């Protein structure tokens, strides 16, 4: 399953990419974000592996992020592994003017493990895109209000 979400943000590309690239802000636009812990490599650089934790209902979800290509402000590509699924995320930041940026996020799910994740991907594929778009919308709100 592969899809792209986009949003236009009223901020210069370098500022948008800087906010996106700083993990201290993840909780500002990703609901349930708890923390990100570096496991291997140098934070933010190619090859870095981090554990990310999210609150999901009464429990927690943990996934592993591997940065494949961090060439911000142009592009960020990472692979995410969870016990039930794997996906990649490629984010691009396109300058539309000196003060406006298009944030494009292309997501590709490459594996679903277990009956429930496979069924959800088959029956409700729009749910995955809706969640990504929500985080982009939240990021826009955060980025435009941040001084």
C-alpha positions in Angstrom: 0.0 0.0 0.0 1.4 3.4 -1.0 0.0 6.9 -0.8 1.0 10.5 -0.6 -0.3 13.3 1.6 0.5 17.0 1.1 0.0 20.3 2.9 1.0 23.9 2.2 2.6 25.8 5.1 3.0 29.5 5.4 6.7 29.4 6.5 9.9 29.4 4.5 11.2 25.9 3.5 14.3 26.1 5.7 12.2 26.9 8.8 9.7 24.1 8.1 12.4 21.6 7.6 14.2 22.7 10.8 11.0 22.2 12.8 10.4 18.8 11.1 13.9 17.6 11.8 14.0 18.4 15.5 12.6 15.5 17.5 11.8 17.7 20.5 8.7 18.9 18.6 7.3 15.5 17.7 4.8 15.6 20.5 3.5 19.0 19.2 1.9 17.3 16.1 1.9 13.6 16.7 -0.8 12.7 19.2 0.3 10.1 21.7 4.1 10.6 21.1 6.0 9.8 24.3 9.7 9.7 23.4 12.4 8.9 21.0 15.6 7.2 22.1 18.7 6.8 20.0 19.9 3.2 19.9 22.7 3.4 17.3 24.5 6.0 15.2 24.3 9.8 15.4 20.9 11.4 16.0 19.4 12.7 12.8 22.1 11.3 10.5 21.9 8.5 7.9 22.0 5.1 9.5 20.8 6.3 12.9 18.4 3.9 14.6 16.0 5.1 17.3 13.2 3.6 19.3 9.9 5.7 19.3 7.1 5.2 21.8 3.5 6.3 21.5 0.5 6.0 23.8 -2.2 4.2 22.1 -5.4 3.9 24.2 -4.6 2.2 27.4 -1.3 0.8 26.1 1.8 1.8 24.3 3.1 1.2 20.8 6.8 1.0 20.1 8.5 1.2 16.7 12.1 1.4 15.4 13.1 4.2 13.0 16.1 3.8 10.7 17.1 7.0 8.9 18.0 6.1 5.3 18.6 9.6 3.8 18.4 12.9 5.7 19.1 15.6 3.2 17.0 18.2 4.8 15.8 20.8 3.9 15.0 18.9 0.6 14.2 15.3 1.7 14.0 12.9 4.6 13.6 9.2 4.1 13.2 6.7 6.9 12.1 3.1 7.5 9.8 2.2 10.4 9.5 -1.3 11.9 6.7 -2.4 14.2 5.9 -5.9 15.3 2.8 -5.8 13.1 4.0 -3.8 10.1 6.9 -2.1 8.2 6.7 1.1 6.2 8.9 3.8 4.7 8.3 7.5 4.8 9.8 10.0 2.4 9.2 13.6 3.1 10.0 16.4 0.7 9.8 20.1 1.3 9.2 22.2 -1.8 9.5 26.0 -1.7 6.5 27.6 -3.3 7.7 31.1 -2.5 10.1 32.8 0.0 7.4 32.3 2.7 5.4 29.2 1.6 6.4 25.5 1.5 4.7 22.4 0.3 5.3 19.4 2.6 4.8 16.1 0.8 4.9 12.8 2.6 4.9 9.6 0.7 4.2 6.5 2.7 4.7 2.9 1.6 3.7 -0.1 3.7 5.8 -3.0 2.8 4.7 -5.7 5.3 1.7 -6.5 7.5 2.0 -9.2 10.0 -0.9 -10.9 11.7 -4.6 -11.2 10.8 -5.9 -7.9 12.3 -3.3 -5.7 10.6 -3.7 -7.4 7.3 -7.5 -7.2 7.6 -7.4 -3.5 8.5 -5.1 -2.7 5.5 -7.4 -4.6 3.2 -10.7 -3.3 4.6 -9.8 0.2 5.7 -6.8 1.4 3.7 -8.1 5.0 3.9 -7.6 4.9 7.7 -3.8 4.9 7.2 -3.8 7.9 4.9 -6.2 9.7 7.2 -3.8 9.4 10.1 -0.8 10.7 8.1 -2.9 13.6 6.8 -4.0 14.4 10.3 -0.3 14.6 11.4 0.5 16.9 8.5 -2.4 19.1 9.3 -1.3 19.2 12.9 2.3 20.0 11.8 1.0 22.9 9.7 -0.8 24.4 12.7 2.3 23.9 14.9 4.7 25.4 12.3 2.6 28.4 11.5 2.1 29.4 15.2 5.8 28.8 16.2 7.8 32.0 16.4 
